[in-house]
């Protein structure tokens, strides 16, 4: 598939400071969204989408794409 062209196989999980938080936001957001769909509560579904969006925004923090940032490396 053409998607595999964009994968960076050299990136290690240890050099990715926001990975655990992205996973937590994904699990919480998807659980809220599924529960909201099952119970037909629109506000719960929107809350789940909001949590997923917050997890997406972590990508734009320094080091969010797994790049080695000098500030993060020195601390």
N, CA, C and O atoms as a Tripos MOL2 file, in Angstrom:
@<TRIPOS>MOLECULE
protein
  300   299    75     0     0
PROTEIN
NO_CHARGES

@<TRIPOS>ATOM
      1 N           0.8310   -1.1870    0.0000 N.3       1 UNK1
      2 CA          0.0000    0.0000    0.0000 C.3       1 UNK1
      3 C           0.8710    1.2440    0.0000 C.2       1 UNK1
      4 O           2.0230    1.2090    0.4320 O.2       1 UNK1
      5 N           0.3270    2.3130   -0.4760 N.am      2 UNK2
      6 CA          1.0680    3.5630   -0.5640 C.3       2 UNK2
      7 C           1.2300    4.2460    0.8000 C.2       2 UNK2
      8 O           2.0790    5.1240    0.9470 O.2       2 UNK2
      9 N           0.4360    3.8580    1.7860 N.am      3 UNK3
     10 CA          0.5290    4.4510    3.1190 C.3       3 UNK3
     11 C           1.8670    4.1270    3.7610 C.2       3 UNK3
     12 O           2.3940    4.9410    4.5190 O.2       3 UNK3
     13 N           2.4240    2.9690    3.4780 N.am      4 UNK4
     14 CA          3.6730    2.5620    4.0990 C.3       4 UNK4
     15 C           4.8560    3.4260    3.6660 C.2       4 UNK4
     16 O           5.9120    3.3730    4.2960 O.2       4 UNK4
     17 N           4.7060    4.2010    2.6310 N.am      5 UNK5
     18 CA          5.7640    5.1000    2.1890 C.3       5 UNK5
     19 C           6.0050    6.1800    3.2350 C.2       5 UNK5
     20 O           7.1290    6.6620    3.3770 O.2       5 UNK5
     21 N           4.9640    6.5650    3.9690 N.am      6 UNK6
     22 CA          5.0700    7.6590    4.9250 C.3       6 UNK6
     23 C           5.4940    7.2150    6.3190 C.2       6 UNK6
     24 O           5.6890    8.0630    7.1900 O.2       6 UNK6
     25 N           5.6410    5.9250    6.5590 N.am      7 UNK7
     26 CA          6.0490    5.4490    7.8700 C.3       7 UNK7
     27 C           7.5450    5.6590    8.0680 C.2       7 UNK7
     28 O           8.3460    5.4050    7.1690 O.2       7 UNK7
     29 N           7.9010    6.1210    9.2430 N.am      8 UNK8
     30 CA          9.3110    6.3180    9.5920 C.3       8 UNK8
     31 C           9.7460    5.1550   10.4690 C.2       8 UNK8
     32 O           9.4540    5.1380   11.6650 O.2       8 UNK8
     33 N          10.4250    4.2050    9.9010 N.am      9 UNK9
     34 CA         10.8180    3.0130   10.6370 C.3       9 UNK9
     35 C          12.0400    3.2490   11.5280 C.2       9 UNK9
     36 O          12.3670    2.3970   12.3540 O.2       9 UNK9
     37 N          12.7070    4.3660   11.3780 N.am     10 UNK10
     38 CA         13.8720    4.6780   12.1930 C.3      10 UNK10
     39 C          13.4910    5.3100   13.5280 C.2      10 UNK10
     40 O          14.3300    5.4050   14.4240 O.2      10 UNK10
     41 N          12.2420    5.7440   13.6730 N.am     11 UNK11
     42 CA         11.7930    6.4100   14.8930 C.3      11 UNK11
     43 C          11.5840    5.3870   15.9900 C.2      11 UNK11
     44 O          10.9430    4.3590   15.7690 O.2      11 UNK11
     45 N          12.1130    5.6550   17.1590 N.am     12 UNK12
     46 CA         11.9810    4.7660   18.3040 C.3      12 UNK12
     47 C          10.9560    5.3450   19.2760 C.2      12 UNK12
     48 O          10.8060    6.5640   19.3660 O.2      12 UNK12
     49 N          10.2590    4.4890   19.9960 N.am     13 UNK13
     50 CA          9.2420    4.9370   20.9520 C.3      13 UNK13
     51 C           9.8630    5.7080   22.1070 C.2      13 UNK13
     52 O           9.2030    6.5500   22.7160 O.2      13 UNK13
     53 N          11.1250    5.4290   22.4150 N.am     14 UNK14
     54 CA         11.7730    6.1350   23.5180 C.3      14 UNK14
     55 C          12.0650    7.5870   23.1690 C.2      14 UNK14
     56 O          12.2310    8.4110   24.0690 O.2      14 UNK14
     57 N          12.1320    7.9190   21.8820 N.am     15 UNK15
     58 CA         12.3920    9.2950   21.4830 C.3      15 UNK15
     59 C          11.1010   10.0480   21.1700 C.2      15 UNK15
     60 O          11.1420   11.1030   20.5380 O.2      15 UNK15
     61 N           9.9750    9.5260   21.5970 N.am     16 UNK16
     62 CA          8.6730   10.1050   21.2990 C.3      16 UNK16
     63 C           7.9780   10.4450   22.6150 C.2      16 UNK16
     64 O           7.2640    9.6040   23.1620 O.2      16 UNK16
     65 N           8.1700   11.6640   23.1380 N.am     17 UNK17
     66 CA          7.7330   11.9780   24.5010 C.3      17 UNK17
     67 C           6.2180   11.9920   24.6990 C.2      17 UNK17
     68 O           5.7620   11.8250   25.8300 O.2      17 UNK17
     69 N           5.4370   12.1810   23.6690 N.am     18 UNK18
     70 CA          3.9820   12.3040   23.8470 C.3      18 UNK18
     71 C           3.2290   11.0370   23.4690 C.2      18 UNK18
     72 O           2.0000   11.0610   23.4050 O.2      18 UNK18
     73 N           3.9160    9.9450   23.2180 N.am     19 UNK19
     74 CA          3.2630    8.7320   22.7540 C.3      19 UNK19
     75 C           2.2820    8.1740   23.7830 C.2      19 UNK19
     76 O           1.1600    7.8120   23.4270 O.2      19 UNK19
     77 N           2.6820    8.0980   25.0440 N.am     20 UNK20
     78 CA          1.7870    7.5480   26.0620 C.3      20 UNK20
     79 C           0.5390    8.4020   26.2290 C.2      20 UNK20
     80 O          -0.5570    7.8720   26.4120 O.2      20 UNK20
     81 N           0.6980    9.7230   26.1650 N.am     21 UNK21
     82 CA         -0.4750   10.5870   26.3050 C.3      21 UNK21
     83 C          -1.3970   10.4750   25.1040 C.2      21 UNK21
     84 O          -2.6170   10.5310   25.2560 O.2      21 UNK21
     85 N          -0.8370   10.3180   23.9150 N.am     22 UNK22
     86 CA         -1.6770   10.1320   22.7310 C.3      22 UNK22
     87 C          -2.4750    8.8390   22.8300 C.2      22 UNK22
     88 O          -3.6430    8.8000   22.4450 O.2      22 UNK22
     89 N          -1.8610    7.7920   23.3380 N.am     23 UNK23
     90 CA         -2.5600    6.5210   23.5080 C.3      23 UNK23
     91 C          -3.6710    6.6700   24.5350 C.2      23 UNK23
     92 O          -4.7750    6.1660   24.3280 O.2      23 UNK23
     93 N          -3.3930    7.3560   25.6390 N.am     24 UNK24
     94 CA         -4.4130    7.5650   26.6770 C.3      24 UNK24
     95 C          -5.5990    8.3540   26.1410 C.2      24 UNK24
     96 O          -6.7500    7.9970   26.3930 O.2      24 UNK24
     97 N          -5.3230    9.4240   25.4030 N.am     25 UNK25
     98 CA         -6.4110   10.2140   24.8330 C.3      25 UNK25
     99 C          -7.2040    9.4100   23.8070 C.2      25 UNK25
    100 O          -8.4240    9.5520   23.7250 O.2      25 UNK25
    101 N          -6.5300    8.5680   23.0210 N.am     26 UNK26
    102 CA         -7.2320    7.7510   22.0400 C.3      26 UNK26
    103 C          -8.1600    6.7560   22.7250 C.2      26 UNK26
    104 O          -9.3110    6.5980   22.3170 O.2      26 UNK26
    105 N          -7.6690    6.0860   23.7590 N.am     27 UNK27
    106 CA         -8.4870    5.0930   24.4600 C.3      27 UNK27
    107 C          -9.6810    5.7710   25.1310 C.2      27 UNK27
    108 O         -10.8100    5.2950   25.0120 O.2      27 UNK27
    109 N          -9.4380    6.8780   25.8340 N.am     28 UNK28
    110 CA        -10.5260    7.5670   26.5290 C.3      28 UNK28
    111 C         -11.5340    8.1470   25.5410 C.2      28 UNK28
    112 O         -12.7410    8.0120   25.7400 O.2      28 UNK28
    113 N         -11.0550    8.7850   24.4860 N.am     29 UNK29
    114 CA        -11.9460    9.3930   23.5080 C.3      29 UNK29
    115 C         -12.7700    8.3770   22.7510 C.2      29 UNK29
    116 O         -13.9600    8.5860   22.5110 O.2      29 UNK29
    117 N         -12.1410    7.2770   22.3750 N.am     30 UNK30
    118 CA        -12.8970    6.2550   21.6430 C.3      30 UNK30
    119 C         -13.9110    5.5690   22.5510 C.2      30 UNK30
    120 O         -15.0040    5.2280   22.1000 O.2      30 UNK30
    121 N         -13.5690    5.3590   23.8220 N.am     31 UNK31
    122 CA        -14.5240    4.7650   24.7580 C.3      31 UNK31
    123 C         -15.7230    5.7010   24.9680 C.2      31 UNK31
    124 O         -16.8700    5.2520   24.9700 O.2      31 UNK31
    125 N         -15.4600    6.9760   25.1430 N.am     32 UNK32
    126 CA        -16.5630    7.9330   25.2970 C.3      32 UNK32
    127 C         -17.4450    7.9770   24.0550 C.2      32 UNK32
    128 O         -18.6710    8.0270   24.1590 O.2      32 UNK32
    129 N         -16.8280    7.9590   22.8970 N.am     33 UNK33
    130 CA        -17.5950    8.0210   21.6560 C.3      33 UNK33
    131 C         -18.4530    6.7700   21.4660 C.2      33 UNK33
    132 O         -19.6120    6.8740   21.0650 O.2      33 UNK33
    133 N         -17.9060    5.6080   21.7440 N.am     34 UNK34
    134 CA        -18.6700    4.3630   21.5910 C.3      34 UNK34
    135 C         -19.8120    4.3090   22.6030 C.2      34 UNK34
    136 O         -20.9250    3.9100   22.2590 O.2      34 UNK34
    137 N         -19.5480    4.7030   23.8350 N.am     35 UNK35
    138 CA        -20.6110    4.7330   24.8430 C.3      35 UNK35
    139 C         -21.6820    5.7380   24.4540 C.2      35 UNK35
    140 O         -22.8720    5.4860   24.6410 O.2      35 UNK35
    141 N         -21.2610    6.8840   23.9110 N.am     36 UNK36
    142 CA        -22.2260    7.8830   23.4570 C.3      36 UNK36
    143 C         -23.0890    7.3790   22.3160 C.2      36 UNK36
    144 O         -24.2800    7.6830   22.2580 O.2      36 UNK36
    145 N         -22.4980    6.6050   21.4030 N.am     37 UNK37
    146 CA        -23.2870    6.0230   20.3090 C.3      37 UNK37
    147 C         -24.2460    4.9630   20.8270 C.2      37 UNK37
    148 O         -25.3900    4.8840   20.3810 O.2      37 UNK37
    149 N         -23.7790    4.1420   21.7770 N.am     38 UNK38
    150 CA        -24.6090    3.0570   22.2970 C.3      38 UNK38
    151 C         -25.7940    3.5840   23.1020 C.2      38 UNK38
    152 O         -26.8910    3.0290   23.0350 O.2      38 UNK38
    153 N         -25.5740    4.6480   23.8590 N.am     39 UNK39
    154 CA        -26.6440    5.1930   24.7000 C.3      39 UNK39
    155 C         -27.4180    6.3150   24.0140 C.2      39 UNK39
    156 O         -28.3800    6.8440   24.5710 O.2      39 UNK39
    157 N         -26.9960    6.6710   22.8100 N.am     40 UNK40
    158 CA        -27.6280    7.7280   22.0240 C.3      40 UNK40
    159 C         -27.6210    9.0840   22.7420 C.2      40 UNK40
    160 O         -28.5770    9.8560   22.6670 O.2      40 UNK40
    161 N         -26.5140    9.3440   23.4370 N.am     41 UNK41
    162 CA        -26.3100   10.6570   24.0580 C.3      41 UNK41
    163 C         -25.3440   11.4510   23.1800 C.2      41 UNK41
    164 O         -24.1590   11.1300   23.0850 O.2      41 UNK41
    165 N         -25.8760   12.4910   22.5430 N.am     42 UNK42
    166 CA        -25.0410   13.2800   21.6390 C.3      42 UNK42
    167 C         -23.9020   13.9890   22.3650 C.2      42 UNK42
    168 O         -22.8030   14.1080   21.8230 O.2      42 UNK42
    169 N         -24.1520   14.4590   23.5790 N.am     43 UNK43
    170 CA        -23.1270   15.1860   24.3080 C.3      43 UNK43
    171 C         -21.9500   14.2810   24.6620 C.2      43 UNK43
    172 O         -20.8050   14.7340   24.6930 O.2      43 UNK43
    173 N         -22.2240   13.0120   24.9270 N.am     44 UNK44
    174 CA        -21.1480   12.0830   25.2470 C.3      44 UNK44
    175 C         -20.3310   11.7510   24.0040 C.2      44 UNK44
    176 O         -19.1110   11.5980   24.0740 O.2      44 UNK44
    177 N         -21.0020   11.6430   22.8830 N.am     45 UNK45
    178 CA        -20.3150   11.4120   21.6090 C.3      45 UNK45
    179 C         -19.4300   12.6060   21.2640 C.2      45 UNK45
    180 O         -18.2880   12.4310   20.8380 O.2      45 UNK45
    181 N         -19.9450   13.8020   21.4430 N.am     46 UNK46
    182 CA        -19.1470   15.0020   21.1650 C.3      46 UNK46
    183 C         -17.9730   15.1400   22.1320 C.2      46 UNK46
    184 O         -16.9010   15.6060   21.7480 O.2      46 UNK46
    185 N         -18.1740   14.7360   23.3800 N.am     47 UNK47
    186 CA        -17.0680   14.7610   24.3450 C.3      47 UNK47
    187 C         -15.9660   13.7930   23.9080 C.2      47 UNK47
    188 O         -14.7820   14.1070   24.0240 O.2      47 UNK47
    189 N         -16.3530   12.6260   23.4110 N.am     48 UNK48
    190 CA        -15.3690   11.6670   22.9180 C.3      48 UNK48
    191 C         -14.5960   12.1990   21.7300 C.2      48 UNK48
    192 O         -13.3790   12.0280   21.6440 O.2      48 UNK48
    193 N         -15.3040   12.8450   20.8110 N.am     49 UNK49
    194 CA        -14.6330   13.4450   19.6500 C.3      49 UNK49
    195 C         -13.6940   14.5600   20.1020 C.2      49 UNK49
    196 O         -12.6060   14.7210   19.5500 O.2      49 UNK49
    197 N         -14.1150   15.3280   21.1050 N.am     50 UNK50
    198 CA        -13.2640   16.3870   21.6380 C.3      50 UNK50
    199 C         -11.9770   15.8440   22.2530 C.2      50 UNK50
    200 O         -10.9030   16.4160   22.0650 O.2      50 UNK50
    201 N         -12.0890   14.7400   22.9860 N.am     51 UNK51
    202 CA        -10.9080   14.1240   23.5870 C.3      51 UNK51
    203 C          -9.9840   13.5830   22.4960 C.2      51 UNK51
    204 O          -8.7640   13.7080   22.5990 O.2      51 UNK51
    205 N         -10.5560   12.9860   21.4590 N.am     52 UNK52
    206 CA         -9.7420   12.5150   20.3400 C.3      52 UNK52
    207 C          -9.0280   13.6760   19.6520 C.2      52 UNK52
    208 O          -7.8810   13.5340   19.2270 O.2      52 UNK52
    209 N          -9.6950   14.8160   19.5410 N.am     53 UNK53
    210 CA         -9.0850   15.9840   18.9170 C.3      53 UNK53
    211 C          -7.9260   16.5110   19.7600 C.2      53 UNK53
    212 O          -6.9130   16.9510   19.2160 O.2      53 UNK53
    213 N          -8.0700   16.4690   21.0800 N.am     54 UNK54
    214 CA         -6.9750   16.8960   21.9620 C.3      54 UNK54
    215 C          -5.7630   15.9880   21.7590 C.2      54 UNK54
    216 O          -4.6270   16.4610   21.7260 O.2      54 UNK54
    217 N          -6.0070   14.6890   21.6230 N.am     55 UNK55
    218 CA         -4.9100   13.7630   21.3380 C.3      55 UNK55
    219 C          -4.2440   14.0620   20.0080 C.2      55 UNK55
    220 O          -3.0280   13.9250   19.8710 O.2      55 UNK55
    221 N          -5.0430   14.4740   19.0220 N.am     56 UNK56
    222 CA         -4.4870   14.8540   17.7270 C.3      56 UNK56
    223 C          -3.6250   16.1060   17.8510 C.2      56 UNK56
    224 O          -2.5910   16.2120   17.1920 O.2      56 UNK56
    225 N          -4.0400   17.0510   18.6870 N.am     57 UNK57
    226 CA         -3.2750   18.2920   18.8460 C.3      57 UNK57
    227 C          -1.9090   18.0660   19.4910 C.2      57 UNK57
    228 O          -1.0130   18.8970   19.3390 O.2      57 UNK57
    229 N          -1.7390   16.9560   20.2070 N.am     58 UNK58
    230 CA         -0.4280   16.6510   20.7960 C.3      58 UNK58
    231 C           0.6410   16.4830   19.7310 C.2      58 UNK58
    232 O           1.8330   16.6100   20.0130 O.2      58 UNK58
    233 N           0.2190   16.1990   18.5160 N.am     59 UNK59
    234 CA          1.1670   16.0380   17.4110 C.3      59 UNK59
    235 C           1.9320   17.3300   17.1450 C.2      59 UNK59
    236 O           3.0600   17.2910   16.6550 O.2      59 UNK59
    237 N           1.3380   18.4570   17.4570 N.am     60 UNK60
    238 CA          1.9460   19.7370   17.1280 C.3      60 UNK60
    239 C           2.7720   20.3280   18.2630 C.2      60 UNK60
    240 O           3.3010   21.4300   18.1230 O.2      60 UNK60
    241 N           2.8950   19.6230   19.3810 N.am     61 UNK61
    242 CA          3.7850   20.0520   20.4480 C.3      61 UNK61
    243 C           5.2250   19.7400   20.0560 C.2      61 UNK61
    244 O           5.4520   18.9040   19.1810 O.2      61 UNK61
    245 N           6.1950   20.3880   20.6810 N.am     62 UNK62
    246 CA          7.5920   20.0760   20.3540 C.3      62 UNK62
    247 C           7.8870   18.5990   20.5960 C.2      62 UNK62
    248 O           7.6270   18.0760   21.6800 O.2      62 UNK62
    249 N           8.4190   17.9440   19.6000 N.am     63 UNK63
    250 CA          8.7030   16.5190   19.6890 C.3      63 UNK63
    251 C           7.4920   15.6530   19.4090 C.2      63 UNK63
    252 O           7.5730   14.4320   19.5460 O.2      63 UNK63
    253 N           6.3770   16.2420   19.0230 N.am     64 UNK64
    254 CA          5.1520   15.4930   18.8140 C.3      64 UNK64
    255 C           5.1790   14.5570   17.6330 C.2      64 UNK64
    256 O           4.4030   13.6020   17.5840 O.2      64 UNK64
    257 N           6.0510   14.8060   16.6820 N.am     65 UNK65
    258 CA          6.1670   13.9160   15.5230 C.3      65 UNK65
    259 C           7.3170   12.9290   15.6890 C.2      65 UNK65
    260 O           7.6570   12.1960   14.7600 O.2      65 UNK65
    261 N           7.9150   12.9160   16.8850 N.am     66 UNK66
    262 CA          9.0160   11.9960   17.1310 C.3      66 UNK66
    263 C          10.3630   12.5490   16.7470 C.2      66 UNK66
    264 O          11.3530   11.8160   16.7570 O.2      66 UNK66
    265 N          10.4320   13.8260   16.4050 N.am     67 UNK67
    266 CA         11.7080   14.4180   16.0510 C.3      67 UNK67
    267 C          12.5310   14.6350   17.3060 C.2      67 UNK67
    268 O          11.9820   14.8240   18.3920 O.2      67 UNK67
    269 N          13.8160   14.6080   17.1620 N.am     68 UNK68
    270 CA         14.6950   14.8840   18.2890 C.3      68 UNK68
    271 C          14.8100   16.3900   18.4220 C.2      68 UNK68
    272 O          15.3080   17.0730   17.5280 O.2      68 UNK68
    273 N          14.3460   16.8900   19.5400 N.am     69 UNK69
    274 CA         14.3710   18.3170   19.7930 C.3      69 UNK69
    275 C          15.5120   18.5980   20.7820 C.2      69 UNK69
    276 O          15.6400   17.9070   21.7920 O.2      69 UNK69
    277 N          16.3340   19.6040   20.4940 N.am     70 UNK70
    278 CA         17.4850   19.9020   21.3540 C.3      70 UNK70
    279 C          17.0560   20.2460   22.7680 C.2      70 UNK70
    280 O          17.7330   19.8750   23.7270 O.2      70 UNK70
    281 N          15.9210   20.9600   22.9150 N.am     71 UNK71
    282 CA         15.4510   21.3380   24.2430 C.3      71 UNK71
    283 C          15.0320   20.1140   25.0440 C.2      71 UNK71
    284 O          15.3240   20.0310   26.2370 O.2      71 UNK71
    285 N          14.3580   19.1690   24.4120 N.am     72 UNK72
    286 CA         13.9100   17.9690   25.1060 C.3      72 UNK72
    287 C          15.0850   17.0400   25.4130 C.2      72 UNK72
    288 O          15.0860   16.3620   26.4400 O.2      72 UNK72
    289 N          16.0700   17.0070   24.5410 N.am     73 UNK73
    290 CA         17.2000   16.1090   24.7090 C.3      73 UNK73
    291 C          18.1070   16.5690   25.8500 C.2      73 UNK73
    292 O          18.6760   15.7320   26.5510 O.2      73 UNK73
    293 N          18.2530   17.8760   26.0510 N.am     74 UNK74
    294 CA         19.1540   18.3970   27.0820 C.3      74 UNK74
    295 C          18.5790   18.2730   28.4850 C.2      74 UNK74
    296 O          19.3300   18.3240   29.4590 O.2      74 UNK74
    297 N          17.2590   18.1100   28.6140 N.am     75 UNK75
    298 CA         16.6570   18.0390   29.9600 C.3      75 UNK75
    299 C          16.6340   16.6590   30.5390 C.2      75 UNK75
    300 O          16.1570   16.4670   31.6580 O.2      75 UNK75
@<TRIPOS>BOND
     1     1     2 1
     2     2     3 1
     3     3     4 2
     4     3     5 am
     5     5     6 1
     6     6     7 1
     7     7     8 2
     8     7     9 am
     9     9    10 1
    10    10    11 1
    11    11    12 2
    12    11    13 am
    13    13    14 1
    14    14    15 1
    15    15    16 2
    16    15    17 am
    17    17    18 1
    18    18    19 1
    19    19    20 2
    20    19    21 am
    21    21    22 1
    22    22    23 1
    23    23    24 2
    24    23    25 am
    25    25    26 1
    26    26    27 1
    27    27    28 2
    28    27    29 am
    29    29    30 1
    30    30    31 1
    31    31    32 2
    32    31    33 am
    33    33    34 1
    34    34    35 1
    35    35    36 2
    36    35    37 am
    37    37    38 1
    38    38    39 1
    39    39    40 2
    40    39    41 am
    41    41    42 1
    42    42    43 1
    43    43    44 2
    44    43    45 am
    45    45    46 1
    46    46    47 1
    47    47    48 2
    48    47    49 am
    49    49    50 1
    50    50    51 1
    51    51    52 2
    52    51    53 am
    53    53    54 1
    54    54    55 1
    55    55    56 2
    56    55    57 am
    57    57    58 1
    58    58    59 1
    59    59    60 2
    60    59    61 am
    61    61    62 1
    62    62    63 1
    63    63    64 2
    64    63    65 am
    65    65    66 1
    66    66    67 1
    67    67    68 2
    68    67    69 am
    69    69    70 1
    70    70    71 1
    71    71    72 2
    72    71    73 am
    73    73    74 1
    74    74    75 1
    75    75    76 2
    76    75    77 am
    77    77    78 1
    78    78    79 1
    79    79    80 2
    80    79    81 am
    81    81    82 1
    82    82    83 1
    83    83    84 2
    84    83    85 am
    85    85    86 1
    86    86    87 1
    87    87    88 2
    88    87    89 am
    89    89    90 1
    90    90    91 1
    91    91    92 2
    92    91    93 am
    93    93    94 1
    94    94    95 1
    95    95    96 2
    96    95    97 am
    97    97    98 1
    98    98    99 1
    99    99   100 2
   100    99   101 am
   101   101   102 1
   102   102   103 1
   103   103   104 2
   104   103   105 am
   105   105   106 1
   106   106   107 1
   107   107   108 2
   108   107   109 am
   109   109   110 1
   110   110   111 1
   111   111   112 2
   112   111   113 am
   113   113   114 1
   114   114   115 1
   115   115   116 2
   116   115   117 am
   117   117   118 1
   118   118   119 1
   119   119   120 2
   120   119   121 am
   121   121   122 1
   122   122   123 1
   123   123   124 2
   124   123   125 am
   125   125   126 1
   126   126   127 1
   127   127   128 2
   128   127   129 am
   129   129   130 1
   130   130   131 1
   131   131   132 2
   132   131   133 am
   133   133   134 1
   134   134   135 1
   135   135   136 2
   136   135   137 am
   137   137   138 1
   138   138   139 1
   139   139   140 2
   140   139   141 am
   141   141   142 1
   142   142   143 1
   143   143   144 2
   144   143   145 am
   145   145   146 1
   146   146   147 1
   147   147   148 2
   148   147   149 am
   149   149   150 1
   150   150   151 1
   151   151   152 2
   152   151   153 am
   153   153   154 1
   154   154   155 1
   155   155   156 2
   156   155   157 am
   157   157   158 1
   158   158   159 1
   159   159   160 2
   160   159   161 am
   161   161   162 1
   162   162   163 1
   163   163   164 2
   164   163   165 am
   165   165   166 1
   166   166   167 1
   167   167   168 2
   168   167   169 am
   169   169   170 1
   170   170   171 1
   171   171   172 2
   172   171   173 am
   173   173   174 1
   174   174   175 1
   175   175   176 2
   176   175   177 am
   177   177   178 1
   178   178   179 1
   179   179   180 2
   180   179   181 am
   181   181   182 1
   182   182   183 1
   183   183   184 2
   184   183   185 am
   185   185   186 1
   186   186   187 1
   187   187   188 2
   188   187   189 am
   189   189   190 1
   190   190   191 1
   191   191   192 2
   192   191   193 am
   193   193   194 1
   194   194   195 1
   195   195   196 2
   196   195   197 am
   197   197   198 1
   198   198   199 1
   199   199   200 2
   200   199   201 am
   201   201   202 1
   202   202   203 1
   203   203   204 2
   204   203   205 am
   205   205   206 1
   206   206   207 1
   207   207   208 2
   208   207   209 am
   209   209   210 1
   210   210   211 1
   211   211   212 2
   212   211   213 am
   213   213   214 1
   214   214   215 1
   215   215   216 2
   216   215   217 am
   217   217   218 1
   218   218   219 1
   219   219   220 2
   220   219   221 am
   221   221   222 1
   222   222   223 1
   223   223   224 2
   224   223   225 am
   225   225   226 1
   226   226   227 1
   227   227   228 2
   228   227   229 am
   229   229   230 1
   230   230   231 1
   231   231   232 2
   232   231   233 am
   233   233   234 1
   234   234   235 1
   235   235   236 2
   236   235   237 am
   237   237   238 1
   238   238   239 1
   239   239   240 2
   240   239   241 am
   241   241   242 1
   242   242   243 1
   243   243   244 2
   244   243   245 am
   245   245   246 1
   246   246   247 1
   247   247   248 2
   248   247   249 am
   249   249   250 1
   250   250   251 1
   251   251   252 2
   252   251   253 am
   253   253   254 1
   254   254   255 1
   255   255   256 2
   256   255   257 am
   257   257   258 1
   258   258   259 1
   259   259   260 2
   260   259   261 am
   261   261   262 1
   262   262   263 1
   263   263   264 2
   264   263   265 am
   265   265   266 1
   266   266   267 1
   267   267   268 2
   268   267   269 am
   269   269   270 1
   270   270   271 1
   271   271   272 2
   272   271   273 am
   273   273   274 1
   274   274   275 1
   275   275   276 2
   276   275   277 am
   277   277   278 1
   278   278   279 1
   279   279   280 2
   280   279   281 am
   281   281   282 1
   282   282   283 1
   283   283   284 2
   284   283   285 am
   285   285   286 1
   286   286   287 1
   287   287   288 2
   288   287   289 am
   289   289   290 1
   290   290   291 1
   291   291   292 2
   292   291   293 am
   293   293   294 1
   294   294   295 1
   295   295   296 2
   296   295   297 am
   297   297   298 1
   298   298   299 1
   299   299   300 2
@<TRIPOS>SUBSTRUCTURE
     1 UNK1         2 RESIDUE 1 A UNK
     2 UNK2         6 RESIDUE 1 A UNK
     3 UNK3        10 RESIDUE 1 A UNK
     4 UNK4        14 RESIDUE 1 A UNK
     5 UNK5        18 RESIDUE 1 A UNK
     6 UNK6        22 RESIDUE 1 A UNK
     7 UNK7        26 RESIDUE 1 A UNK
     8 UNK8        30 RESIDUE 1 A UNK
     9 UNK9        34 RESIDUE 1 A UNK
    10 UNK10       38 RESIDUE 1 A UNK
    11 UNK11       42 RESIDUE 1 A UNK
    12 UNK12       46 RESIDUE 1 A UNK
    13 UNK13       50 RESIDUE 1 A UNK
    14 UNK14       54 RESIDUE 1 A UNK
    15 UNK15       58 RESIDUE 1 A UNK
    16 UNK16       62 RESIDUE 1 A UNK
    17 UNK17       66 RESIDUE 1 A UNK
    18 UNK18       70 RESIDUE 1 A UNK
    19 UNK19       74 RESIDUE 1 A UNK
    20 UNK20       78 RESIDUE 1 A UNK
    21 UNK21       82 RESIDUE 1 A UNK
    22 UNK22       86 RESIDUE 1 A UNK
    23 UNK23       90 RESIDUE 1 A UNK
    24 UNK24       94 RESIDUE 1 A UNK
    25 UNK25       98 RESIDUE 1 A UNK
    26 UNK26      102 RESIDUE 1 A UNK
    27 UNK27      106 RESIDUE 1 A UNK
    28 UNK28      110 RESIDUE 1 A UNK
    29 UNK29      114 RESIDUE 1 A UNK
    30 UNK30      118 RESIDUE 1 A UNK
    31 UNK31      122 RESIDUE 1 A UNK
    32 UNK32      126 RESIDUE 1 A UNK
    33 UNK33      130 RESIDUE 1 A UNK
    34 UNK34      134 RESIDUE 1 A UNK
    35 UNK35      138 RESIDUE 1 A UNK
    36 UNK36      142 RESIDUE 1 A UNK
    37 UNK37      146 RESIDUE 1 A UNK
    38 UNK38      150 RESIDUE 1 A UNK
    39 UNK39      154 RESIDUE 1 A UNK
    40 UNK40      158 RESIDUE 1 A UNK
    41 UNK41      162 RESIDUE 1 A UNK
    42 UNK42      166 RESIDUE 1 A UNK
    43 UNK43      170 RESIDUE 1 A UNK
    44 UNK44      174 RESIDUE 1 A UNK
    45 UNK45      178 RESIDUE 1 A UNK
    46 UNK46      182 RESIDUE 1 A UNK
    47 UNK47      186 RESIDUE 1 A UNK
    48 UNK48      190 RESIDUE 1 A UNK
    49 UNK49      194 RESIDUE 1 A UNK
    50 UNK50      198 RESIDUE 1 A UNK
    51 UNK51      202 RESIDUE 1 A UNK
    52 UNK52      206 RESIDUE 1 A UNK
    53 UNK53      210 RESIDUE 1 A UNK
    54 UNK54      214 RESIDUE 1 A UNK
    55 UNK55      218 RESIDUE 1 A UNK
    56 UNK56      222 RESIDUE 1 A UNK
    57 UNK57      226 RESIDUE 1 A UNK
    58 UNK58      230 RESIDUE 1 A UNK
    59 UNK59      234 RESIDUE 1 A UNK
    60 UNK60      238 RESIDUE 1 A UNK
    61 UNK61      242 RESIDUE 1 A UNK
    62 UNK62      246 RESIDUE 1 A UNK
    63 UNK63      250 RESIDUE 1 A UNK
    64 UNK64      254 RESIDUE 1 A UNK
    65 UNK65      258 RESIDUE 1 A UNK
    66 UNK66      262 RESIDUE 1 A UNK
    67 UNK67      266 RESIDUE 1 A UNK
    68 UNK68      270 RESIDUE 1 A UNK
    69 UNK69      274 RESIDUE 1 A UNK
    70 UNK70      278 RESIDUE 1 A UNK
    71 UNK71      282 RESIDUE 1 A UNK
    72 UNK72      286 RESIDUE 1 A UNK
    73 UNK73      290 RESIDUE 1 A UNK
    74 UNK74      294 RESIDUE 1 A UNK
    75 UNK75      298 RESIDUE 1 A UNK
